[in-house]
C-alpha cells in the first residue's frame, strides 16, 4: 500500500509577516526618556583665599520632604518666589555708586570697580538685604523626599527672576531684550550674528546681573 505524502506548509510569507510585525512594534512602542536640566557648570578656579560672604547676601530657599517651600525660613508659594528673588537680587543695599562698573580700556570689557553699591538697581536699597547683584547668591536646598516636579518648578522660578532682570536692564540700555540679543547672536540670518558689538552688550548685561546660584542637597 502506497504511503500518503504529508501536505507541505507554505512558509514563503512568514518572513513578510515577521517583518510587518517588527515595523508595527517599532511604530507603536513608546520609549521613555529621562528629563533633566541643561546646565553648563562654571570652570574650576584655583583660589587659595577664603571668600567671606555676608549672610544678607545669601537668599536661602528650602524644599522640605512635603514639597513645602521655605524662603528665608518662611513659608511661601512657588508663584511668589520669582518676585521675592527679583527684590533680593535688585535690592542694591550697598548704596548707589555711579562707578560700580568701569570700562577696561585695554580689554574693552566692563569690570568691577571694587565698589559695593549698585547705580542701576531699582530695589528698595534695604541695608539688611543684598548689597548688589554681583554679591547676591541664591542658595537652593532640597531634601531627598522632595519630588522632582516641584524641584524643577522652583528652579524655573529662580531662573525666571534672573531672566526678568537681564531683559529689563537690556531694554533700558539698548532698547532690546536680553533674550532677543541672545537669539540674534545665534541666528545665522541676523545681521548681528556673532558680532563683537553684540557680544559686548550681552557680556555687560550678564556682568551686571550674574547668575550666582548654589544648589545643595
N, CA and C atoms as a LAMMPS dump frame, in Angstrom:
ITEM: TIMESTEP
0
ITEM: NUMBER OF ATOMS
651
ITEM: BOX BOUNDS ff ff ff
-5.0000000000000000e+02 5.0000000000000000e+02
-5.0000000000000000e+02 5.0000000000000000e+02
-5.0000000000000000e+02 5.0000000000000000e+02
ITEM: ATOMS id mol type element x y z
1 1 1 N 0.849 -1.193 0
2 1 2 C 0 0 0
3 1 3 C 0.882 1.238 0
4 2 1 N 0.624 2.141 -0.877
5 2 2 C 1.469 3.332 -1.028
6 2 3 C 1.27 4.273 0.146
7 3 1 N 2.382 4.838 0.615
8 3 2 C 2.314 5.818 1.703
9 3 3 C 1.833 7.171 1.192
10 4 1 N 0.964 7.749 1.992
11 4 2 C 0.487 9.08 1.627
12 4 3 C 1.508 10.137 2.059
13 5 1 N 1.767 11.028 1.172
14 5 2 C 2.703 12.113 1.493
15 5 3 C 1.969 13.198 2.27
16 6 1 N 2.613 13.666 3.353
17 6 2 C 2.005 14.726 4.174
18 6 3 C 2.076 16.055 3.438
19 7 1 N 1.01 16.832 3.523
20 7 2 C 0.998 18.125 2.796
21 7 3 C 2.055 19.082 3.363
22 8 1 N 2.704 19.783 2.497
23 8 2 C 3.72 20.74 2.912
24 8 3 C 3.073 22.066 3.335
25 9 1 N 3.68 22.69 4.343
26 9 2 C 3.197 24.002 4.808
27 9 3 C 3.945 25.079 4.043
28 10 1 N 3.2 25.968 3.445
29 10 2 C 3.799 27.055 2.679
30 10 3 C 4.294 28.15 3.643
31 11 1 N 5.583 28.22 3.821
32 11 2 C 6.175 29.208 4.745
33 11 3 C 6.788 30.384 4.002
34 12 1 N 6.428 30.56 2.767
35 12 2 C 7.012 31.63 1.968
36 12 3 C 6.687 33.021 2.476
37 13 1 N 5.498 33.195 3.077
38 13 2 C 5.087 34.533 3.522
39 13 3 C 5.413 34.808 4.985
40 14 1 N 6.03 33.851 5.703
41 14 2 C 6.341 34.037 7.117
42 14 3 C 7.318 35.199 7.331
43 15 1 N 8.278 35.341 6.457
44 15 2 C 9.255 36.433 6.594
45 15 3 C 8.576 37.786 6.443
46 16 1 N 7.616 37.854 5.5
47 16 2 C 6.886 39.11 5.313
48 16 3 C 6.06 39.454 6.546
49 17 1 N 5.427 38.434 7.126
50 17 2 C 4.607 38.661 8.318
51 17 3 C 5.468 39.118 9.486
52 18 1 N 6.628 38.468 9.677
53 18 2 C 7.531 38.841 10.77
54 18 3 C 8.043 40.269 10.587
55 19 1 N 8.326 40.634 9.351
56 19 2 C 8.804 41.983 9.067
57 19 3 C 7.729 43.023 9.361
58 20 1 N 6.484 42.73 9.012
59 20 2 C 5.374 43.655 9.289
60 20 3 C 5.132 43.796 10.785
61 21 1 N 5.238 42.689 11.538
62 21 2 C 5.089 42.75 12.988
63 21 3 C 6.189 43.584 13.626
64 22 1 N 7.4 43.446 13.099
65 22 2 C 8.52 44.228 13.623
66 22 3 C 8.281 45.715 13.424
67 23 1 N 7.821 46.099 12.24
68 23 2 C 7.519 47.504 11.96
69 23 3 C 6.404 48.003 12.872
70 24 1 N 5.391 47.168 13.087
71 24 2 C 4.265 47.549 13.94
72 24 3 C 4.73 47.869 15.359
73 25 1 N 5.556 46.992 15.922
74 25 2 C 6.01 47.206 17.293
75 25 3 C 6.967 48.402 17.401
76 26 1 N 7.78 48.634 16.369
77 26 2 C 8.675 49.792 16.386
78 26 3 C 7.908 51.099 16.35
79 27 1 N 6.8 51.1 15.599
80 27 2 C 5.999 52.321 15.463
81 27 3 C 5.16 52.587 16.714
82 28 1 N 4.615 51.555 17.294
83 28 2 C 3.671 51.736 18.405
84 28 3 C 4.324 51.76 19.781
85 29 1 N 5.559 51.271 19.903
86 29 2 C 6.198 51.222 21.215
87 29 3 C 6.658 52.613 21.643
88 30 1 N 6.364 52.982 22.875
89 30 2 C 6.792 54.263 23.444
90 30 3 C 8.024 54.044 24.304
91 31 1 N 9.092 54.755 23.982
92 31 2 C 10.336 54.638 24.737
93 31 3 C 10.441 55.821 25.687
94 32 1 N 10.486 55.551 26.964
95 32 2 C 10.57 56.611 27.954
96 32 3 C 11.999 57.125 28.041
97 33 1 N 12.113 58.45 28.125
98 33 2 C 13.421 59.088 28.27
99 33 3 C 13.438 59.939 29.534
100 34 1 N 14.572 59.981 30.185
101 34 2 C 14.706 60.79 31.392
102 34 3 C 14.871 62.258 31.011
103 35 1 N 14.154 63.117 31.725
104 35 2 C 14.285 64.554 31.508
105 35 3 C 15.222 65.137 32.547
106 36 1 N 15.923 66.158 32.178
107 36 2 C 16.869 66.77 33.108
108 36 3 C 16.995 68.251 32.866
109 37 1 N 17.97 68.845 33.504
110 37 2 C 18.199 70.271 33.401
111 37 3 C 19.492 70.504 32.643
112 38 1 N 19.423 71.34 31.608
113 38 2 C 20.627 71.689 30.872
114 38 3 C 21.353 72.785 31.62
115 39 1 N 22.513 72.479 32.082
116 39 2 C 23.26 73.45 32.881
117 39 3 C 24.745 73.327 32.569
118 40 1 N 25.377 74.446 32.226
119 40 2 C 26.805 74.47 31.973
120 40 3 C 27.503 74.863 33.26
121 41 1 N 28.303 73.949 33.797
122 41 2 C 28.985 74.213 35.049
123 41 3 C 30.139 75.183 34.834
124 42 1 N 30.357 76.097 35.772
125 42 2 C 31.463 77.049 35.624
126 42 3 C 32.799 76.359 35.779
127 43 1 N 33.849 76.903 35.181
128 43 2 C 35.177 76.288 35.313
129 43 3 C 35.69 76.407 36.741
130 44 1 N 36.553 75.463 37.131
131 44 2 C 37.122 75.47 38.468
132 44 3 C 38.218 76.529 38.539
133 45 1 N 38.072 77.422 39.503
134 45 2 C 39.063 78.469 39.68
135 45 3 C 39.885 78.169 40.923
136 46 1 N 41.186 78.168 40.744
137 46 2 C 42.077 77.914 41.858
138 46 3 C 42.261 79.2 42.66
139 47 1 N 41.686 79.212 43.837
140 47 2 C 41.774 80.38 44.698
141 47 3 C 41.983 79.908 46.121
142 48 1 N 43.167 80.183 46.644
143 48 2 C 43.502 79.712 47.976
144 48 3 C 42.915 80.608 49.071
145 49 1 N 42.496 81.817 48.707
146 49 2 C 41.944 82.731 49.694
147 49 3 C 40.496 82.359 50.01
148 50 1 N 40.146 82.417 51.286
149 50 2 C 38.777 82.148 51.703
150 50 3 C 37.906 83.363 51.396
151 51 1 N 36.782 83.102 50.747
152 51 2 C 35.858 84.176 50.402
153 51 3 C 34.829 84.315 51.515
154 52 1 N 34.742 85.499 52.07
155 52 2 C 33.787 85.759 53.151
156 52 3 C 32.519 86.337 52.539
157 53 1 N 31.414 85.649 52.763
158 53 2 C 30.12 86.077 52.228
159 53 3 C 29.221 86.512 53.378
160 54 1 N 28.71 87.715 53.269
161 54 2 C 27.797 88.205 54.29
162 54 3 C 26.476 87.437 54.207
163 55 1 N 25.889 87.183 55.354
164 55 2 C 24.633 86.44 55.4
165 55 3 C 23.521 87.156 54.645
166 56 1 N 23.556 88.487 54.659
167 56 2 C 22.489 89.239 53.994
168 56 3 C 22.557 89.102 52.468
169 57 1 N 23.713 88.644 51.965
170 57 2 C 23.861 88.448 50.528
171 57 3 C 23.488 87.031 50.082
172 58 1 N 22.955 86.23 50.992
173 58 2 C 22.529 84.863 50.672
174 58 3 C 21.012 84.762 50.812
175 59 1 N 20.374 84.349 49.761
176 59 2 C 18.921 84.169 49.715
177 59 3 C 18.641 82.678 49.816
178 60 1 N 18.197 82.217 50.976
179 60 2 C 18.051 80.79 51.249
180 60 3 C 16.674 80.284 50.838
181 61 1 N 16.666 79.28 49.971
182 61 2 C 15.426 78.644 49.519
183 61 3 C 15.498 77.163 49.882
184 62 1 N 14.503 76.666 50.598
185 62 2 C 14.493 75.276 51.06
186 62 3 C 13.22 74.575 50.629
187 63 1 N 13.389 73.364 50.085
188 63 2 C 12.252 72.491 49.765
189 63 3 C 12.299 71.31 50.72
190 64 1 N 11.249 71.152 51.539
191 64 2 C 11.271 70.058 52.509
192 64 3 C 10.669 68.784 51.908
193 65 1 N 10.54 67.75 52.731
194 65 2 C 10.071 66.451 52.237
195 65 3 C 8.575 66.431 51.921
196 66 1 N 7.868 67.52 52.245
197 66 2 C 6.444 67.624 51.921
198 66 3 C 6.206 68.574 50.751
199 67 1 N 7.262 68.897 50.042
200 67 2 C 7.201 69.819 48.896
201 67 3 C 6.756 71.218 49.316
202 68 1 N 7.036 71.568 50.551
203 68 2 C 6.752 72.914 51.022
204 68 3 C 7.968 73.803 50.772
205 69 1 N 7.705 75.027 50.35
206 69 2 C 8.765 75.969 50.027
207 69 3 C 8.964 76.94 51.186
208 70 1 N 10.198 76.978 51.687
209 70 2 C 10.546 77.9 52.75
210 70 3 C 11.617 78.856 52.239
211 71 1 N 11.291 80.136 52.219
212 71 2 C 12.215 81.17 51.762
213 71 3 C 12.592 82.034 52.952
214 72 1 N 13.874 82.047 53.273
215 72 2 C 14.351 82.768 54.457
216 72 3 C 13.572 82.326 55.701
217 73 1 N 13.372 80.993 55.784
218 73 2 C 12.706 80.342 56.924
219 73 3 C 11.219 80.678 57.041
220 74 1 N 10.614 81.18 55.982
221 74 2 C 9.184 81.481 55.982
222 74 3 C 8.51 80.749 54.827
223 75 1 N 7.313 80.204 55.094
224 75 2 C 6.569 79.501 54.049
225 75 3 C 6.183 80.459 52.93
226 76 1 N 6.301 79.972 51.704
227 76 2 C 5.978 80.81 50.545
228 76 3 C 5.437 79.936 49.431
229 77 1 N 4.522 80.473 48.649
230 77 2 C 4.01 79.766 47.483
231 77 3 C 5.027 79.878 46.352
232 78 1 N 5.082 78.838 45.523
233 78 2 C 6.038 78.834 44.414
234 78 3 C 5.789 80.02 43.479
235 79 1 N 4.518 80.393 43.308
236 79 2 C 4.178 81.5 42.413
237 79 3 C 4.737 82.834 42.908
238 80 1 N 5.068 82.932 44.189
239 80 2 C 5.58 84.181 44.757
240 80 3 C 7.11 84.233 44.772
241 81 1 N 7.755 83.127 44.42
242 81 2 C 9.206 83.041 44.537
243 81 3 C 9.92 83.968 43.556
244 82 1 N 9.444 84.066 42.337
245 82 2 C 10.098 84.915 41.335
246 82 3 C 10.173 86.355 41.802
247 83 1 N 9.078 86.88 42.293
248 83 2 C 9.045 88.266 42.757
249 83 3 C 9.995 88.478 43.928
250 84 1 N 10.005 87.529 44.864
251 84 2 C 10.886 87.644 46.025
252 84 3 C 12.353 87.603 45.609
253 85 1 N 12.684 86.751 44.645
254 85 2 C 14.061 86.646 44.16
255 85 3 C 14.488 87.929 43.45
256 86 1 N 13.59 88.522 42.684
257 86 2 C 13.889 89.779 41.991
258 86 3 C 14.173 90.894 42.996
259 87 1 N 13.357 90.981 44.026
260 87 2 C 13.562 92.009 45.052
261 87 3 C 14.906 91.831 45.753
262 88 1 N 15.296 90.586 45.989
263 88 2 C 16.58 90.329 46.632
264 88 3 C 17.746 90.682 45.712
265 89 1 N 17.708 90.216 44.472
266 89 2 C 18.81 90.44 43.536
267 89 3 C 18.973 91.909 43.181
268 90 1 N 17.87 92.633 43.072
269 90 2 C 17.888 94.02 42.607
270 90 3 C 17.809 95.011 43.765
271 91 1 N 18.112 94.566 44.971
272 91 2 C 17.949 95.406 46.161
273 91 3 C 18.887 96.623 46.159
274 92 1 N 20.167 96.382 45.954
275 92 2 C 21.131 97.482 45.955
276 92 3 C 21.341 98.084 47.328
277 93 1 N 21.478 97.208 48.326
278 93 2 C 21.621 97.694 49.7
279 93 3 C 22.973 98.279 50.027
280 94 1 N 23.94 98.153 49.111
281 94 2 C 25.274 98.685 49.373
282 94 3 C 25.434 100.136 49.01
283 95 1 N 24.363 100.778 48.59
284 95 2 C 24.442 102.188 48.218
285 95 3 C 24.389 102.365 46.714
286 96 1 N 24.417 103.607 46.274
287 96 2 C 24.332 103.956 44.852
288 96 3 C 25.653 104.52 44.366
289 97 1 N 26.565 103.675 43.961
290 97 2 C 27.856 104.121 43.437
291 97 3 C 27.763 104.241 41.925
292 98 1 N 28.018 105.407 41.405
293 98 2 C 27.876 105.625 39.965
294 98 3 C 28.982 104.961 39.164
295 99 1 N 30.064 104.577 39.823
296 99 2 C 31.17 103.951 39.094
297 99 3 C 31.372 102.503 39.524
298 100 1 N 30.259 101.812 39.827
299 100 2 C 30.388 100.414 40.261
300 100 3 C 30.983 99.539 39.161
301 101 1 N 30.579 99.804 37.89
302 101 2 C 31.193 99.116 36.75
303 101 3 C 31.982 100.14 35.937
304 102 1 N 33.198 99.791 35.577
305 102 2 C 34.027 100.686 34.77
306 102 3 C 34.498 99.938 33.537
307 103 1 N 34.812 100.688 32.493
308 103 2 C 35.253 100.098 31.237
309 103 3 C 36.769 99.959 31.239
310 104 1 N 37.235 98.733 31.071
311 104 2 C 38.662 98.46 30.994
312 104 3 C 39.15 98.848 29.602
313 105 1 N 40.036 99.863 29.54
314 105 2 C 40.486 100.385 28.256
315 105 3 C 41.3 99.369 27.461
316 106 1 N 42.014 98.485 28.153
317 106 2 C 42.859 97.517 27.456
318 106 3 C 42.059 96.398 26.798
319 107 1 N 41.035 95.905 27.527
320 107 2 C 40.251 94.782 27.002
321 107 3 C 38.928 95.204 26.385
322 108 1 N 38.492 96.427 26.724
323 108 2 C 37.2 96.895 26.221
324 108 3 C 36.012 96.272 26.919
325 109 1 N 36.246 95.632 28.068
326 109 2 C 35.177 94.963 28.806
327 109 3 C 34.824 95.751 30.061
328 110 1 N 33.594 95.543 30.526
329 110 2 C 33.139 96.174 31.76
330 110 3 C 33.608 95.331 32.936
331 111 1 N 34.275 95.964 33.895
332 111 2 C 34.834 95.245 35.033
333 111 3 C 34.366 95.873 36.338
334 112 1 N 34.482 95.108 37.404
335 112 2 C 34.088 95.565 38.728
336 112 3 C 35.081 96.608 39.237
337 113 1 N 34.56 97.733 39.677
338 113 2 C 35.426 98.797 40.169
339 113 3 C 35.829 98.599 41.622
340 114 1 N 35.277 97.568 42.261
341 114 2 C 35.599 97.319 43.666
342 114 3 C 34.595 97.924 44.625
343 115 1 N 33.637 98.671 44.103
344 115 2 C 32.616 99.275 44.951
345 115 3 C 31.551 98.236 45.281
346 116 1 N 30.845 98.463 46.404
347 116 2 C 29.826 97.504 46.824
348 116 3 C 28.424 97.938 46.442
349 117 1 N 28.276 99.136 45.908
350 117 2 C 26.955 99.651 45.587
351 117 3 C 26.48 99.253 44.208
352 118 1 N 25.338 99.802 43.819
353 118 2 C 24.726 99.481 42.525
354 118 3 C 23.968 100.702 42.041
355 119 1 N 24.477 101.348 40.984
356 119 2 C 23.846 102.579 40.498
357 119 3 C 22.636 102.299 39.616
358 120 1 N 22.486 101.065 39.112
359 120 2 C 21.392 100.758 38.196
360 120 3 C 20.278 99.941 38.847
361 121 1 N 20.48 99.501 40.1
362 121 2 C 19.447 98.711 40.783
363 121 3 C 18.221 99.573 41.067
364 122 1 N 17.063 98.969 40.973
365 122 2 C 15.819 99.71 41.207
366 122 3 C 15.067 99.162 42.415
367 123 1 N 15.796 98.476 43.322
368 123 2 C 15.161 97.896 44.504
369 123 3 C 14.976 98.897 45.634
370 124 1 N 14.71 98.362 46.804
371 124 2 C 14.391 99.202 47.962
372 124 3 C 15.629 99.7 48.703
373 125 1 N 16.787 99.225 48.321
374 125 2 C 18.048 99.592 48.993
375 125 3 C 17.998 99.274 50.483
376 126 1 N 17.418 98.127 50.807
377 126 2 C 17.328 97.696 52.198
378 126 3 C 18.722 97.28 52.675
379 127 1 N 19.26 97.938 53.714
380 127 2 C 20.603 97.581 54.183
381 127 3 C 20.688 96.169 54.756
382 128 1 N 19.549 95.547 55.048
383 128 2 C 19.538 94.194 55.59
384 128 3 C 19.499 93.133 54.487
385 129 1 N 19.362 93.58 53.241
386 129 2 C 19.322 92.641 52.123
387 129 3 C 20.59 92.796 51.283
388 130 1 N 20.64 92.208 50.095
389 130 2 C 21.869 92.117 49.3
390 130 3 C 22.435 93.485 48.935
391 131 1 N 23.767 93.549 48.862
392 131 2 C 24.454 94.793 48.512
393 131 3 C 24.296 95.136 47.046
394 132 1 N 24.518 94.151 46.172
395 132 2 C 24.377 94.353 44.735
396 132 3 C 24.232 92.985 44.065
397 133 1 N 23.795 92.953 42.792
398 133 2 C 23.574 91.661 42.117
399 133 3 C 24.811 90.777 42.037
400 134 1 N 26.015 91.384 42.01
401 134 2 C 27.233 90.589 41.898
402 134 3 C 27.536 89.83 43.187
403 135 1 N 27.115 90.375 44.313
404 135 2 C 27.365 89.72 45.597
405 135 3 C 26.195 88.834 46.023
406 136 1 N 25.033 89.002 45.397
407 136 2 C 23.826 88.271 45.78
408 136 3 C 23.892 86.819 45.318
409 137 1 N 23.675 85.891 46.23
410 137 2 C 23.701 84.46 45.931
411 137 3 C 22.374 83.831 46.343
412 138 1 N 21.784 83.065 45.449
413 138 2 C 20.559 82.316 45.769
414 138 3 C 20.953 80.874 46.046
415 139 1 N 20.643 80.402 47.238
416 139 2 C 21.006 79.047 47.654
417 139 3 C 19.741 78.189 47.736
418 140 1 N 19.69 77.147 46.905
419 140 2 C 18.544 76.23 46.886
420 140 3 C 18.944 74.91 47.52
421 141 1 N 18.197 74.509 48.52
422 141 2 C 18.462 73.254 49.208
423 141 3 C 17.194 72.413 49.221
424 142 1 N 17.344 71.124 48.943
425 142 2 C 16.184 70.233 48.952
426 142 3 C 16.492 68.985 49.774
427 143 1 N 15.441 68.356 50.265
428 143 2 C 15.585 67.09 50.974
429 143 3 C 15.363 65.943 49.991
430 144 1 N 15.802 64.744 50.372
431 144 2 C 15.745 63.601 49.452
432 144 3 C 14.318 63.253 49.036
433 145 1 N 13.351 63.536 49.889
434 145 2 C 11.962 63.184 49.594
435 145 3 C 11.27 64.218 48.71
436 146 1 N 11.943 65.3 48.388
437 146 2 C 11.34 66.319 47.534
438 146 3 C 11.062 65.738 46.148
439 147 1 N 9.866 65.993 45.612
440 147 2 C 9.538 65.465 44.293
441 147 3 C 10.281 66.231 43.209
442 148 1 N 10.58 65.522 42.143
443 148 2 C 11.351 66.106 41.055
444 148 3 C 10.592 67.251 40.386
445 149 1 N 9.279 67.095 40.213
446 149 2 C 8.468 68.118 39.546
447 149 3 C 8.493 69.431 40.318
448 150 1 N 8.39 69.344 41.643
449 150 2 C 8.412 70.563 42.462
450 150 3 C 9.781 71.217 42.408
451 151 1 N 10.818 70.401 42.441
452 151 2 C 12.179 70.924 42.38
453 151 3 C 12.409 71.698 41.076
454 152 1 N 11.95 71.15 39.95
455 152 2 C 12.095 71.807 38.661
456 152 3 C 11.296 73.109 38.628
457 153 1 N 10.097 73.1 39.209
458 153 2 C 9.262 74.301 39.235
459 153 3 C 9.945 75.437 39.989
460 154 1 N 10.575 75.097 41.103
461 154 2 C 11.281 76.103 41.901
462 154 3 C 12.483 76.644 41.114
463 155 1 N 13.222 75.765 40.46
464 155 2 C 14.357 76.205 39.653
465 155 3 C 13.919 77.135 38.527
466 156 1 N 12.795 76.808 37.903
467 156 2 C 12.287 77.637 36.811
468 156 3 C 11.966 79.051 37.292
469 157 1 N 11.393 79.161 38.487
470 157 2 C 11.047 80.476 39.031
471 157 3 C 12.306 81.293 39.326
472 158 1 N 13.335 80.637 39.83
473 158 2 C 14.59 81.331 40.126
474 158 3 C 15.253 81.807 38.837
475 159 1 N 15.312 80.943 37.827
476 159 2 C 15.9 81.327 36.551
477 159 3 C 15.086 82.433 35.873
478 160 1 N 13.765 82.405 36.074
479 160 2 C 12.905 83.44 35.502
480 160 3 C 13.202 84.803 36.12
481 161 1 N 13.595 84.814 37.393
482 161 2 C 13.954 86.069 38.061
483 161 3 C 15.197 86.674 37.417
484 162 1 N 16.225 85.852 37.186
485 162 2 C 17.433 86.342 36.518
486 162 3 C 17.111 86.848 35.111
487 163 1 N 16.303 86.095 34.367
488 163 2 C 15.947 86.483 33
489 163 3 C 15.194 87.798 32.988
490 164 1 N 14.283 87.974 33.936
491 164 2 C 13.497 89.211 34.018
492 164 3 C 14.408 90.423 34.208
493 165 1 N 15.336 90.323 35.139
494 165 2 C 16.228 91.449 35.433
495 165 3 C 17.154 91.737 34.256
496 166 1 N 17.641 90.697 33.599
497 166 2 C 18.508 90.906 32.442
498 166 3 C 17.754 91.54 31.282
499 167 1 N 16.526 91.093 31.047
500 167 2 C 15.709 91.702 29.995
501 167 3 C 15.416 93.156 30.305
502 168 1 N 15.099 93.424 31.552
503 168 2 C 14.774 94.788 31.977
504 168 3 C 15.974 95.723 31.788
505 169 1 N 17.152 95.259 32.189
506 169 2 C 18.357 96.074 32.05
507 169 3 C 18.729 96.261 30.584
508 170 1 N 18.609 95.225 29.793
509 170 2 C 18.945 95.299 28.376
510 170 3 C 18.028 96.263 27.63
511 171 1 N 16.748 96.242 27.962
512 171 2 C 15.794 97.158 27.327
513 171 3 C 16.127 98.61 27.658
514 172 1 N 16.561 98.828 28.889
515 172 2 C 16.902 100.187 29.304
516 172 3 C 18.174 100.68 28.622
517 173 1 N 19.144 99.798 28.449
518 173 2 C 20.423 100.177 27.85
519 173 3 C 20.365 100.26 26.335
520 174 1 N 19.737 99.243 25.713
521 174 2 C 19.836 99.106 24.264
522 174 3 C 18.487 99.07 23.539
523 175 1 N 17.385 99.102 24.283
524 175 2 C 16.077 99.072 23.641
525 175 3 C 15.701 97.723 23.081
526 176 1 N 16.386 96.671 23.504
527 176 2 C 16.122 95.311 23.053
528 176 3 C 16.327 94.375 24.232
529 177 1 N 15.524 93.321 24.331
530 177 2 C 15.617 92.417 25.47
531 177 3 C 16.876 91.563 25.393
532 178 1 N 17.289 91.069 26.529
533 178 2 C 18.476 90.203 26.602
534 178 3 C 18.237 88.914 25.826
535 179 1 N 17.04 88.344 25.946
536 179 2 C 16.731 87.104 25.232
537 179 3 C 16.775 87.304 23.722
538 180 1 N 16.322 88.482 23.266
539 180 2 C 16.346 88.749 21.828
540 180 3 C 17.78 88.944 21.338
541 181 1 N 18.612 89.565 22.164
542 181 2 C 20.022 89.72 21.784
543 181 3 C 20.691 88.356 21.654
544 182 1 N 20.411 87.445 22.597
545 182 2 C 20.98 86.101 22.515
546 182 3 C 20.494 85.38 21.267
547 183 1 N 19.215 85.564 20.945
548 183 2 C 18.657 84.917 19.756
549 183 3 C 19.342 85.431 18.496
550 184 1 N 19.591 86.744 18.426
551 184 2 C 20.27 87.327 17.264
552 184 3 C 21.722 86.853 17.184
553 185 1 N 22.333 86.629 18.325
554 185 2 C 23.723 86.17 18.356
555 185 3 C 23.877 84.793 17.709
556 186 1 N 22.887 83.923 17.903
557 186 2 C 22.95 82.564 17.372
558 186 3 C 22.248 82.412 16.017
559 187 1 N 21.545 83.437 15.567
560 187 2 C 20.794 83.357 14.318
561 187 3 C 21.697 83.716 13.135
562 188 1 N 21.958 82.752 12.27
563 188 2 C 22.853 82.985 11.13
564 188 3 C 22.259 83.992 10.151
565 189 1 N 20.948 84.189 10.181
566 189 2 C 20.3 85.128 9.275
567 189 3 C 20.236 86.545 9.837
568 190 1 N 20.684 86.702 11.075
569 190 2 C 20.657 88.024 11.704
570 190 3 C 21.921 88.806 11.341
571 191 1 N 21.794 90.125 11.107
572 191 2 C 22.998 90.934 10.82
573 191 3 C 23.942 91.009 12.02
574 192 1 N 23.438 90.692 13.216
575 192 2 C 24.269 90.72 14.426
576 192 3 C 24.834 89.351 14.786
577 193 1 N 24.743 88.408 13.868
578 193 2 C 25.217 87.05 14.137
579 193 3 C 26.71 87.056 14.497
580 194 1 N 27.01 86.628 15.736
581 194 2 C 28.387 86.52 16.23
582 194 3 C 29.168 87.834 16.13
583 195 1 N 28.467 88.963 16.163
584 195 2 C 29.163 90.246 16.058
585 195 3 C 29.8 90.62 17.394
586 196 1 N 30.947 91.309 17.327
587 196 2 C 31.672 91.7 18.54
588 196 3 C 30.898 92.731 19.347
589 197 1 N 30.238 93.652 18.655
590 197 2 C 29.483 94.692 19.357
591 197 3 C 28.327 94.096 20.154
592 198 1 N 27.639 93.105 19.561
593 198 2 C 26.544 92.445 20.272
594 198 3 C 27.076 91.628 21.445
595 199 1 N 28.234 91.013 21.263
596 199 2 C 28.844 90.221 22.336
597 199 3 C 29.164 91.102 23.541
598 200 1 N 29.646 92.308 23.316
599 200 2 C 29.944 93.226 24.409
600 200 3 C 28.678 93.618 25.163
601 201 1 N 27.594 93.819 24.433
602 201 2 C 26.322 94.169 25.074
603 201 3 C 25.823 93.017 25.941
604 202 1 N 25.888 91.802 25.399
605 202 2 C 25.445 90.628 26.15
606 202 3 C 26.294 90.433 27.401
607 203 1 N 27.615 90.597 27.232
608 203 2 C 28.531 90.416 28.363
609 203 3 C 28.29 91.463 29.449
610 204 1 N 27.955 92.672 29.049
611 204 2 C 27.715 93.708 30.054
612 204 3 C 26.486 93.386 30.892
613 205 1 N 25.404 92.965 30.232
614 205 2 C 24.177 92.626 30.964
615 205 3 C 24.422 91.435 31.889
616 206 1 N 25.159 90.434 31.399
617 206 2 C 25.496 89.274 32.231
618 206 3 C 26.38 89.675 33.4
619 207 1 N 27.261 90.63 33.179
620 207 2 C 28.146 91.098 34.236
621 207 3 C 27.368 91.831 35.323
622 208 1 N 26.386 92.603 34.921
623 208 2 C 25.617 93.384 35.887
624 208 3 C 24.62 92.524 36.656
625 209 1 N 24.14 91.456 36.023
626 209 2 C 23.225 90.534 36.7
627 209 3 C 23.718 89.092 36.5
628 210 1 N 24.808 88.723 37.176
629 210 2 C 25.359 87.355 37.034
630 210 3 C 24.487 86.33 37.75
631 211 1 N 24.476 85.123 37.209
632 211 2 C 23.708 84.031 37.847
633 211 3 C 24.586 83.354 38.89
634 212 1 N 24.415 83.742 40.135
635 212 2 C 25.139 83.125 41.239
636 212 3 C 24.125 82.288 42.017
637 213 1 N 24.052 81.03 41.596
638 213 2 C 23.005 80.122 42.056
639 213 3 C 23.66 78.86 42.616
640 214 1 N 23.403 78.566 43.876
641 214 2 C 24.015 77.424 44.549
642 214 3 C 22.949 76.381 44.857
643 215 1 N 23.262 75.102 44.537
644 215 2 C 22.348 74.002 44.831
645 215 3 C 23.005 73.055 45.821
646 216 1 N 22.281 72.783 46.907
647 216 2 C 22.792 71.919 47.965
648 216 3 C 21.729 70.896 48.308
649 217 1 N 22.153 69.636 48.496
650 217 2 C 21.208 68.587 48.919
651 217 3 C 21.385 68.321 50.399
